[in-house]
Amino acid sequence: MDLSKARELLVREALNYLYDAEVIGIGTGTTVERLINLMGSVRDTLQGKYFIASSLATALKLKEGGFKVIDPRSIDYLDLYVDSADRVDGNLNLIKGGGAALTMEKLLSYYSRYNVYMIDYSKFVERFSSNDLVPIDVLPQSITLVINCLNKLGYKSLIRYCGKGRHGPVVSDVGGIIIDITLPVDEDLQEFNRKIKDIPGVIETGLFLGLSDLVLVGYEDRVDSLRGMRFVGMHHSSSPSQRGPHG
């Protein structure tokens, strides 16, 4: 199948969800960049909306497109959060953090009334596997301590290093160091997530559990809509405080 065509259909479908929202969070990544490019073609219909970016790269892209980007510290909630994912399983759990923006992405996702995630068909699996890596965001001062703790827990982990054109570890948008952990497939996701987050120095994990309202899966000839447990339509009046804790 043609992945490019699938992603084009995907962002066109996702664009429809922006029209009924006023305060909109936007994620990070190449699929999100496609969405922002498409938003530029209907800029007039999106005027008056406020956008909160999950990363500097997204903020710059939105500003280049002529959209109003505001600081997350100036809002109480988001109407909508739109993002992509690295992997989604059959229960609509997500692995995110390929773009090293996982902490801000989870923050915006948690405080949003609705979350819409975009993936092409190659990123959807029934179950995560040992080939999947879960990124974590770690305070630089605790990097060695956290790695030692992960080793004691029996988890395989590696510091993620920059690629071409830059040296050193990958730094997140909140100043943390990104570590990738091999997912232990025989362990409950909630329990694994709790163990990692209990380690002092870990800022956030790339496991997004129970945060999907809608996952759009793009194919060459269609977009499938997979609804999460909380999805009840775009005119829901619930607030983030009514959600209860997430994983």
PyMOL commands that set and color helices and strands:
alter all, ss='L'
color gray80, all
select helices_A, chain A and resi 3-18+30-40+43-46+56-64+72-74+102-110+121-123+140-152+189-197+240-242
alter helices_A, ss='H'
color red, helices_A
select strands_A, chain A and resi 23-26+50-53+80-84+87-88+94-95+115-120+133-138+157-159+177-182+202-205+207-208+214-218+223-227
alter strands_A, ss='S'
color yellow, strands_A
deselect
rebuild
show_as cartoon
